[in-house]
Amino acid sequence: MILIAGPCVIESRDTVFRIAEALMPYQEDCTKEFYFKASFDKANRTSLDSFRGPGMDEGLKMLEEVKETFGYKILTDIHESGQAAPVSEVADVLQIPAFLSRQTDLLVAAAETSAVVNIKKGQFLAPQAMEHSVAKVLKTRGCDEVNFKNAKKFGVWLTERGSSFGYGNLVVDMRGLKIMREFAPVVFDATHSVQMPASGGASSGGDSSFVPYLSRAAAAVGVDGFFFETHFDPSVALSDGPNMIALDDLKHLIEQIDAIRMIVE
């Protein structure tokens, strides 16, 4: 099982290392393919005054230090084509944010690196539409046929993070997990799926109480991995706190997911 976990954004070196250290059991779990996630820049925050992170240069230095200290594989976002090559020197997975999931130049630049490309499904897109985003990466890497097997071989993932439902709300259509899995391995992003975009005034709100329910449902449908933004205290997190899961709650939830996956498989 792919497991992606970490803070939404790099808040400070102390914070990122405290969270990274707490996630070590998942690195040591032979049933998990663990990736540490943190963003060096949150370029799509609601407000100009919102905390964005330390930036690419300083952020990559901290992620590289995490990688060397804990042996973690690293996943982080890129927002511009020019970021793909330098970020791939540290990150094992380049994540394409949902709002940019159709951006051809960004997808091609990511595909031209050796990193896995994780494309988050746009909140505004049908799951079927993600076939074309996968195709952009595969074709750049020399593969013309879009299917699960080829995407796995050439390093392309899709991530479900909810679909827009009116203003300031998201829903998850569980059918989409199966539909997208025909194109590529699918990761379920439980914490962003409970986000309430721009509903918190100058920031996005969310309801993390629904994270366990959606996670268990996704495990029952069948996915290749899970994505959790986590923090030792989500109430003080500088980005996406309302939809994060606390580190202390993560262990029990993953145990539940593992039990469901055993039944489904």
N, C-alpha and C positions, 0 to 999 in steps of 0.2 A: 504494500500500500504506500503510495506517495503521501507524505505528510509535510505540509508547509506551515510553519508557525513562526511567529515573532511579532514585534511591535509594528504598528502602522508606519511610523516614521522614526528615524534616528533622532531621539530627543537630546541625548548626551552620551558620552562614552560610558559613564557609570551606569546609566539606565540600560543601555543596550547590552552591556556585559552582564548585568544582573539578570536580565531576562534570558540571555543566551545560556548562562550557566544553569538556570532552572530547567532548560529544555534538553539537557544532556541525556536523560533517560531514553529519549526517543532516538537519539543518535546511536545509542547502544542496543536498541531493540532490533533484532535481526529480521523482524517481520515488517519493518518500516524502511522506506527510502526517504530519509529526512532532509529537508531543506530549511535553512534559516532565512526568514524574510524580514527585511526592513527597507524602507524607502529613504534615499538620500535627499529626495525633493518631492514634495506633494504639489505638483504644478496645477492641480485643478481644485484647490480649496475654494470654498464658497466666497470668502472675503479676502480682500487684498491684505488685511491685517492678520490673517490666520497664520499660524506657525507652519513653515514649509519644510524645515529640515536644514542640515548644515551645508547642502550643496554637493555637487558631484565630487569634487576633488577631496574635500575633507571626509565626506561620507564614504567614499570608496576606500580610503585609508582605514577607517574604522571597520568596515566590512571585511577587508583583507586581514585585519588583526583578529577579528572574530574567527575567520576561516583558519588562520594559522594556530590560534589558541585552542580551539575546540575541534578542529577537523571537519567542520560543517561544510556542506555544499551551500552555496548562496543563491538566493533569488532576490532580484530587485527590479523596480520599474525603470523604463526609459520613456521619455516623452518626445524626443527629437532624434532624427536620423543620425546626427553627428555624435550622439551619445553611445550608439550601439557598439562600435569597435572598442573604445576605451573601457566601457563598463564590462564588456565580455572578458577582459583580461582578469577581472576579479570574480564576476558572477558566473555561475554555472547555468543559470536560467535567466533569460531576459524576459521580463513581463511586459506585455503590451496592455496598457490601461483600457478599460471598457470603452471609454469615450473615443479612443483612437483605434479601435479594432478594425476599421475599414481603411486606415491610412496606408496606402500602398507603399510610399517611400519608406515609412517607418518599418513596415513588415519586411520589405526587401532588405533594408539595412541590417535588421536583426538576423535575417536568414543568411546573410553573407558572413556572419560570424560562425564560430564552432559551438556556440551555446544553444541549449534547448530554448525554444521560443514558446512561451506560455501566453496565449491570446485570451484575454477575458472577453466574454460575450458582451457586446454592447447592450445596455439596458433597453435600447430602442429597436433591437434586432430580433427577428425570429430565429430559433435555433437552426433552421435549415440554411439560413443566410451565412452561417459560419463556415460552410463548406468552401466558400470563395476566399475567405481569409486564410484558411488552411492551404488552399491551392496556391496562393501567392508565395507562401513560404516554401512549399514543396517544389514548385516549379523553379524557384530561385536555386534550390538545392539539387536540381536535376531530376526531379520525379514528377511525372505528368498525371499519375493516377492517384486520386484522393480517396484514401480509405484508412481504417484504423491501423492496419499492419504497416503501411508505408509511413504514416505519421509517427508511429512509435519508433520505427527504424531511423527516420530522418530527424527526430527530435522536435516534434510539434505537439503541444497540448492545448486543450480548450478548457476554460474555466467558466462555470456558471456562477453568476453573482446577482441574479434576480432581474426582473423586467419591470419597467415603469408601469405603474398602475395609478392613473390619475396624477395629481400633483403631490409630490413629497412622499411617495410611498412606492414600495417594490413588492412584487409577489414572485414566487418560484413555481413555474410549471414543470412538474417532475417529468412530464413526457419529454421535455427538451433534453434531459440527461441521456436518455436512450437514443434520441435522434442524433445528437451531436457525437455520440460514441461511435457512430458509423463512420465518422470522418477522422476522429483522433481520440487518444486517451482523454478522459474527462475528469477534471478536478472540481469538487464542489466547495465553493467559498461561502461557508455558512455565516461568517460574521458580516460580510458586506451585503449578504442577502437580506439581513434584517435592518439595514440602514434606511433612514428616512431622509432622502437628499434635500438639503437646504431647508429642513423643517425646524431647525433650531435657531432661527434668526440668522446670525452671521456664520453659522456652522451647520453641519448636518446632524440630525438626531438619529435615533435608532432604538431598538428594543431587544437587548441581548437575551432576554428571557426566552425568546423563541429559537435561539441557536440550537439547543439540544434537540428540539422537536424536528426541525428541518434537517439536521445532521442525521438523525436516526432514519428519517424518511429517505434521504438520499442513499444511505447505506443499504436500505431495503431495495431500492430500485437497482442499485449496482453502479458504482463509479470506480475510478482508478485511484482516486486520492481525495484528500480533504485539505482545506486551507483555513486556518484560524489565526486571526490577529489576536494577540494575547498580551497581557500586561500584569505586573504584580498588583497594580491598583488602577483599573480602568477609569475610575472617577477623576484621576489627576492626569490621565494621558492627554497629550497635546494635540492628538488627532484621532478621530473615530472612537473615542472612549465609550459612547453610549451603546455601540454594537460589539465591543470587544468582549472576549471571555477571559475571566481571571485565571491566572496560572494555576491556582489551587483547584479550580473546577475542571481544568482541561483533562486531567488524568482519568477521572471517572467517566467523562464523556467518551474518550477514546476507548476505554474498556467496553462501553456499550456498543460503540461502532464495530469494534473487533468481533464482539459476540454476534451481532447481526450479520456481519460479512461471512462469518463461518456458516451460518444457516443458509444464506443466499447462495454461497459458492458450493 
